[in-house]
Amino acid sequence: MRGERATVTPYPDGPLLLRGDVDIVTADGEPIERNRRTVALCRCGLSTIKPYCDGTHKVAGFRTDD
């Protein structure tokens, strides 16, 4: 994954897609395992696999501002 420029793409009413070279860490600075170049990060706060999205936003009716 090293070397690829990171991008974050917010999806309407859904997760943030993270692509590229970036480390994901907890609030305490502990690294979070990342096995893919592209990951979906939860923004609704309801995922059971935080920080990753599990699709719960759809069932919960999560909506983002335009």
N, CA, C and O of each residue as an XYZ file, in Angstrom:
264
protein
N       0.811     -1.188      0.000
C       0.000      0.000      0.000
C       0.860      1.259      0.000
O       0.347      2.335     -0.308
N       2.074      1.173      0.315
C       2.928      2.359      0.435
C       3.137      3.031     -0.918
O       3.308      2.378     -1.947
N       3.117      4.364     -0.874
C       3.426      5.140     -2.054
C       2.225      5.692     -2.800
O       2.356      6.700     -3.494
N       1.083      5.082     -2.686
C      -0.103      5.547     -3.387
C      -0.729      6.707     -2.616
O      -0.970      6.600     -1.414
N      -0.990      7.808     -3.305
C      -1.589      8.989     -2.671
C      -2.964      8.642     -2.108
O      -3.757      7.971     -2.768
N      -3.242      9.096     -0.900
C      -4.508      8.789     -0.236
C      -5.610      9.727     -0.691
O      -5.380     10.918     -0.903
N      -6.825      9.171     -0.842
C      -8.008      9.971     -1.117
C      -9.128      9.498     -0.201
O      -9.203      8.324      0.161
N      -9.996     10.435      0.165
C     -11.176     10.126      0.954
C     -12.373     10.626      0.167
O     -12.453     11.806     -0.175
N     -13.315      9.713     -0.124
C     -14.495     10.061     -0.895
C     -15.736      9.815     -0.051
O     -16.032      8.669      0.284
N     -16.472     10.877      0.302
C     -17.713     10.683      1.059
C     -18.830     10.256      0.119
O     -19.060     10.895     -0.908
N     -19.514      9.193      0.463
C     -20.646      8.740     -0.325
C     -21.929      9.266      0.296
O     -22.119      9.153      1.507
N     -22.819      9.842     -0.517
C     -24.074     10.373      0.021
C     -24.809      9.299      0.820
O     -25.009      8.182      0.341
N     -25.203      9.647      2.026
C     -25.952      8.739      2.899
C     -25.209      7.440      3.188
O     -25.834      6.419      3.477
N     -23.880      7.469      3.111
C     -23.105      6.252      3.331
C     -21.735      6.522      3.925
O     -21.512      7.557      4.553
N     -20.814      5.577      3.723
C     -19.502      5.639      4.362
C     -18.544      6.600      3.667
O     -18.861      7.198      2.639
N     -17.374      6.725      4.259
C     -16.251      7.392      3.622
C     -15.387      6.302      3.009
O     -14.985      5.366      3.700
N     -15.096      6.416      1.713
C     -14.199      5.452      1.078
C     -12.792      6.000      1.147
O     -12.520      7.108      0.685
N     -11.901      5.218      1.726
C     -10.510      5.590      1.906
C      -9.666      4.743      0.970
O      -9.675      3.513      1.036
N      -8.932      5.433      0.090
C      -8.069      4.738     -0.865
C      -6.650      5.276     -0.713
O      -6.452      6.471     -0.496
N      -5.669      4.389     -0.828
C      -4.286      4.829     -0.853
C      -3.522      4.609      0.429
O      -3.918      3.839      1.304
N      -2.400      5.321      0.506
C      -1.415      5.118      1.565
C      -1.723      5.974      2.785
O      -1.377      7.154      2.831
N      -2.369      5.377      3.763
C      -2.666      6.070      5.010
C      -2.800      5.029      6.119
O      -3.323      3.936      5.904
N      -2.321      5.389      7.297
C      -2.463      4.500      8.445
C      -3.750      4.848      9.176
O      -4.104      6.021      9.297
N      -4.447      3.836      9.661
C      -5.645      4.028     10.466
C      -5.277      3.651     11.894
O      -4.751      2.567     12.144
N      -5.560      4.562     12.834
C      -5.206      4.328     14.240
C      -6.399      4.630     15.139
O      -7.308      5.366     14.756
N      -6.387      4.062     16.323
C      -7.420      4.336     17.325
C      -7.180      5.711     17.930
O      -6.179      6.363     17.635
N      -8.107      6.146     18.779
C      -7.951      7.414     19.485
C      -6.706      7.416     20.364
O      -6.163      8.476     20.674
N      -6.252      6.225     20.768
C      -5.047      6.095     21.591
C      -3.778      5.945     20.763
O      -2.689      5.786     21.314
N      -3.918      5.997     19.426
C      -2.756      5.883     18.552
C      -2.358      4.474     18.183
O      -1.335      4.264     17.531
N      -3.166      3.494     18.599
C      -2.869      2.102     18.263
C      -3.269      1.833     16.813
O      -4.357      2.225     16.390
N      -2.400      1.168     16.047
C      -2.739      0.888     14.642
C      -3.916     -0.080     14.518
O      -4.064     -1.009     15.312
N      -4.736      0.157     13.515
C      -5.861     -0.720     13.190
C      -5.508     -1.439     11.899
O      -5.133     -0.809     10.911
N      -5.630     -2.747     11.911
C      -5.260     -3.555     10.761
C      -6.066     -3.164      9.529
O      -7.272     -2.929      9.594
N      -5.372     -3.101      8.426
C      -5.985     -2.770      7.146
C      -5.443     -3.739      6.111
O      -4.247     -3.734      5.820
N      -6.319     -4.577      5.548
C      -5.877     -5.611      4.622
C      -6.166     -5.291      3.159
O      -5.820     -6.067      2.268
N      -6.796     -4.154      2.918
C      -7.172     -3.786      1.555
C      -6.697     -2.381      1.242
O      -6.511     -1.563      2.143
N      -6.501     -2.101     -0.047
C      -6.102     -0.749     -0.457
C      -7.254      0.229     -0.333
O      -7.035      1.416     -0.094
N      -8.481     -0.255     -0.492
C      -9.670      0.591     -0.357
C     -10.524      0.042      0.778
O     -10.839     -1.148      0.811
N     -10.900      0.925      1.716
C     -11.768      0.525      2.826
C     -12.891      1.542      2.969
O     -12.732      2.711      2.619
N     -14.023      1.086      3.484
C     -15.163      1.960      3.758
C     -15.207      2.210      5.258
O     -15.287      1.271      6.050
N     -15.155      3.479      5.642
C     -15.183      3.854      7.052
C     -16.582      4.308      7.444
O     -17.216      5.089      6.734
N     -17.054      3.812      8.579
C     -18.382      4.141      9.088
C     -18.485      5.620      9.415
O     -17.570      6.190     10.009
N     -19.602      6.253      9.028
C     -19.869      7.612      9.491
C     -21.176      7.724     10.228
O     -21.477      8.788     10.769
N     -21.976      6.657     10.273
C     -23.248      6.734     10.991
C     -23.065      6.432     12.473
O     -23.907      6.809     13.288
N     -21.973      5.755     12.833
C     -21.703      5.410     14.223
C     -22.358      4.133     14.695
O     -22.266      3.793     15.874
N     -23.016      3.417     13.802
C     -23.766      2.226     14.206
C     -23.135      0.900     13.782
O     -23.649     -0.160     14.138
N     -22.049      0.934     13.040
C     -21.418     -0.288     12.554
C     -20.954     -1.167     13.712
O     -20.514     -0.660     14.744
N     -21.052     -2.470     13.541
C     -20.559     -3.409     14.552
C     -19.088     -3.737     14.333
O     -18.490     -4.446     15.143
N     -18.490     -3.230     13.243
C     -17.080     -3.497     12.952
C     -16.296     -2.185     12.805
O     -15.392     -2.082     11.975
N     -16.656     -1.186     13.623
C     -15.986      0.118     13.559
C     -14.478     -0.048     13.638
O     -14.002     -0.909     14.379
N     -13.731      0.723     12.921
C     -14.143      1.907     12.185
C     -14.693      1.611     10.800
O     -15.023      2.533     10.055
N     -14.795      0.344     10.451
C     -15.243     -0.015      9.106
C     -16.761     -0.056      9.009
O     -17.454     -0.308      9.994
N     -17.259      0.194      7.819
C     -18.700      0.183      7.550
C     -19.182     -1.249      7.363
O     -18.518     -2.058      6.716
N     -20.346     -1.557      7.936
C     -20.952     -2.872      7.736
C     -22.312     -2.774      7.047
O     -23.030     -3.768      6.949
N     -22.666     -1.583      6.571
C     -23.929     -1.393      5.868
C     -25.104     -1.022      6.750
O     -26.210     -0.822      6.246
N     -24.893     -0.926      8.052
C     -25.971     -0.613      8.986
C     -26.636      0.722      8.675
O     -27.812      0.914      8.983
N     -25.894      1.648      8.065
C     -26.450      2.971      7.745
C     -27.707      2.874      6.885
O     -28.603      3.710      7.000
N     -27.778      1.863      6.030
C     -28.947      1.698      5.153
C     -30.196      1.385      5.969
O     -31.239      2.011      5.783
N     -30.087      0.417      6.871
C     -31.216      0.001      7.707
C     -31.631      1.124      8.660
O     -32.815      1.310      8.941
N     -30.633      1.871      9.153
C     -30.891      2.935     10.124
C     -31.443      4.209      9.490
O     -31.929      5.097     10.191
N     -31.365      4.296      8.160
C     -31.848      5.488      7.494
C     -30.902      6.676      7.619
O     -31.342      7.824      7.563
N     -29.618      6.416      7.787
C     -28.614      7.480      7.917
C     -28.639      8.384      6.695
O     -28.661      7.904      5.562
N     -28.635      9.689      6.923
C     -28.646     10.668      5.844
C     -27.577     11.717      6.087
O     -27.342     12.132      7.222
N     -26.930     12.143      5.004
C     -25.931     13.201      5.067
C     -26.521     14.471      4.463
O     -27.485     14.418      3.699
N     -25.940     15.595      4.810
C     -26.346     16.860      4.194
C     -25.814     16.908      2.772
O     -24.754     16.352      2.484
N     -26.538     17.563      1.890
C     -26.066     17.702      0.496
C     -24.947     18.686      0.410
O     -24.425     18.933     -0.678
